[in-house]
Amino acid sequence: MFNLLLQLAGVFTQEFYANLAKNNPHIVLIDDYRYLPAYDIIRNSYFEATQIVLDQLLENGLNKIAFIGGNIHPMNNNGETTDSYQDIRAKAYLMWTRLHNISPLIVLNGWTPKDGFDSMNTLLKDNFQAALIASDQLTIGAYRALKQHQLKVPQDLQIISYNDSDIAEYLVPSLSSINPASFLMGTIAVQRLVHRLNNPNEIPIHINLPAKATWRESSEINLN
């Protein structure tokens, strides 16, 4: 009997995973933040890292902080999305603002550069000092909106993003971004798949890897 290992890109419904597990019980999920006790899950600490970065901004006198992101739309067996849930980064931001009695400034349009452009244009109607943007791709659009409004980063507005992709270092100004340890997540996921094949009855585990901000030119804060 052969065991099949599958790698899937994207987020899927719980029903999809349950159907998949009927024929292939060896499933390891990456970057899924729902409570799914039937599967191994490897994810990063975006929730904790978000709150750490927000605390650092607050310690540097920045208390008007906006957030740009999107919701998560899991696909079903037909590749369709009929539901959505709140992204872990937005959830962390909203909880932080409540804890500090700060009014949230948040726009959740989607995940494309155009969504970043539109979201930043919406937020610029308000007065704020810094923005967390939920991906480097979104930040590309946000940068364009800021340029059209003749606003300079970080002099007029500080920007911190997520994913720390290759483009972050080469944007102008270079982009501060939270690194999710993607390579390590993939490595551990493969290790867990092999372990799962050899130990099919073992209880699934959820591993949370530390994410860490890489500070660049788009933000000027004192980390001491």
C-alpha positions in Angstrom: 0.0 0.0 0.0 1.3 3.4 -1.0 0.8 6.6 1.0 0.3 9.8 -0.9 1.7 13.1 0.3 0.0 16.2 -1.0 1.2 19.8 -1.0 -1.7 22.3 -1.3 -1.4 26.0 -1.8 -4.0 28.1 -0.2 -6.5 27.9 2.7 -9.3 25.3 2.5 -12.5 24.6 4.5 -12.6 22.1 7.3 -14.9 20.0 5.2 -12.3 19.9 2.4 -9.6 18.7 4.8 -12.0 16.0 6.2 -12.8 14.7 2.8 -9.1 14.6 1.9 -8.2 12.8 5.1 -10.5 9.9 4.2 -8.1 8.9 1.4 -4.9 10.5 2.7 -4.7 10.9 6.5 -1.1 12.2 6.4 -1.9 16.0 6.4 0.3 18.8 7.6 -1.0 22.3 7.4 1.2 25.4 7.1 0.1 28.9 8.3 -3.4 27.9 9.2 -4.5 29.7 12.5 -7.8 27.9 13.1 -8.1 25.3 15.8 -8.0 22.0 13.8 -7.0 19.3 16.2 -7.1 16.5 13.7 -4.0 17.7 11.8 -0.4 18.8 12.4 -0.1 22.5 11.9 3.1 24.6 11.4 2.6 28.3 11.8 4.4 31.4 12.8 3.8 33.8 15.7 2.3 36.7 13.7 -0.2 37.4 16.5 2.6 37.9 19.1 4.9 39.6 16.6 2.2 42.1 15.7 1.7 43.1 19.3 5.4 43.4 19.9 5.8 45.7 16.9 2.8 47.8 18.0 4.3 48.1 21.5 7.6 49.3 20.1 5.8 51.9 18.0 3.9 53.1 21.0 7.1 53.3 23.1 8.4 55.6 20.4 5.4 58.0 20.7 3.4 56.6 17.8 -0.2 56.0 19.0 -2.1 56.7 15.8 -1.5 53.4 14.0 -3.5 52.1 11.0 -3.8 48.6 9.6 -4.3 47.5 6.0 -5.2 43.8 5.2 -7.8 41.4 4.1 -10.0 38.6 5.3 -9.2 34.9 4.7 -11.5 33.1 2.2 -11.1 29.3 2.5 -11.9 27.2 -0.6 -14.3 24.3 -0.6 -14.1 21.0 -2.6 -15.1 22.9 -5.8 -12.5 25.5 -5.5 -15.1 28.1 -4.5 -15.1 30.5 -1.5 -18.4 31.0 0.2 -17.2 32.0 3.7 -14.5 34.1 5.3 -12.8 34.7 8.7 -10.6 37.3 10.2 -6.9 37.2 9.5 -4.6 36.6 12.5 -2.8 39.9 11.9 -6.0 42.0 11.9 -7.1 40.1 15.0 -3.9 40.9 16.8 -4.1 44.6 15.8 -7.7 44.9 17.0 -7.0 43.2 20.3 -4.0 45.5 20.8 -6.1 48.7 20.2 -8.7 47.5 22.7 -6.1 46.7 25.3 -4.6 50.2 24.9 -7.9 52.0 24.6 -6.9 53.3 21.1 -9.4 53.8 18.3 -8.6 51.4 15.4 -8.1 52.6 11.9 -8.5 49.5 9.8 -9.3 48.7 6.2 -9.7 45.1 5.0 -10.1 45.2 1.2 -8.1 42.2 -0.1 -4.6 41.1 -0.9 -3.5 42.6 -4.2 -1.4 45.7 -4.8 -4.5 47.5 -6.0 -6.2 46.7 -2.7 -3.2 48.2 -0.9 -3.5 51.3 -3.1 -7.3 51.7 -2.5 -6.9 51.0 1.2 -4.2 53.6 1.8 -6.3 56.2 -0.1 -9.2 55.4 2.2 -7.1 55.7 5.3 -5.5 58.9 4.3 -8.7 60.7 5.1 -7.7 60.2 8.7 -4.6 61.5 10.5 -2.2 58.7 11.6 1.5 58.3 12.1 2.2 54.7 11.1 0.6 51.8 9.3 0.9 48.0 9.6 0.3 46.5 6.2 -0.5 42.7 6.1 1.8 41.8 3.2 4.6 43.2 1.1 2.4 43.0 -2.0 -0.2 45.2 -0.4 2.6 47.7 0.5 3.5 48.1 -3.2 0.1 49.6 -3.8 0.2 51.6 -0.6 3.5 53.1 -1.5 2.0 54.3 -4.8 -0.9 56.0 -3.1 1.5 57.8 -0.7 3.6 59.0 -3.6 0.5 60.4 -5.4 -0.4 62.3 -2.2 3.3 63.5 -2.1 3.8 61.9 1.3 7.3 60.7 2.2 8.1 57.4 4.1 9.1 57.5 6.9 9.1 61.3 7.4 5.4 61.7 7.0 4.3 58.1 7.7 6.0 55.0 8.9 5.3 51.7 7.3 5.8 48.1 8.6 4.8 45.2 6.6 4.6 41.3 6.7 6.3 38.4 4.9 9.8 40.0 4.4 9.8 38.9 0.8 12.7 39.7 -1.6 11.0 42.9 -2.7 11.0 44.4 0.8 14.8 45.2 0.7 14.6 46.8 -2.8 11.6 49.0 -2.4 12.4 52.7 -2.0 12.6 53.3 0.9 13.4 49.8 1.9 10.6 48.2 3.8 10.5 47.1 7.4 8.8 43.8 7.4 8.0 40.9 9.8 9.7 37.7 8.8 7.6 34.6 9.2 10.4 32.0 9.0 8.8 30.5 5.9 11.8 28.2 5.0 11.9 26.7 8.5 8.1 26.2 8.4 8.5 24.2 5.2 11.4 22.2 6.5 9.5 21.2 9.7 6.4 20.4 7.7 8.3 17.9 5.6 9.8 16.4 8.7 6.4 16.1 10.3 5.0 14.4 7.1 7.8 11.8 7.3 7.2 11.3 11.0 3.4 11.0 10.4 4.0 8.3 7.8 6.0 6.3 10.4 3.7 7.1 13.3 0.1 7.3 11.9 -1.6 7.0 15.2 0.3 9.7 17.1 -1.6 12.7 18.3 -1.2 15.7 15.9 1.0 18.6 17.1 0.8 22.4 16.5 4.1 24.2 16.2 4.3 27.9 16.5 7.6 29.4 15.2 8.8 32.9 16.2 8.3 35.7 13.6 10.6 38.7 13.9 10.6 42.2 12.4 13.4 43.2 10.1 13.7 47.0 10.5 14.7 49.0 7.4 14.3 52.6 6.1 10.5 52.7 6.1 10.4 53.1 9.9 12.5 55.1 12.3 12.2 53.8 15.9 14.5 53.4 18.8 14.7 49.7 19.8 16.8 50.3 22.9 
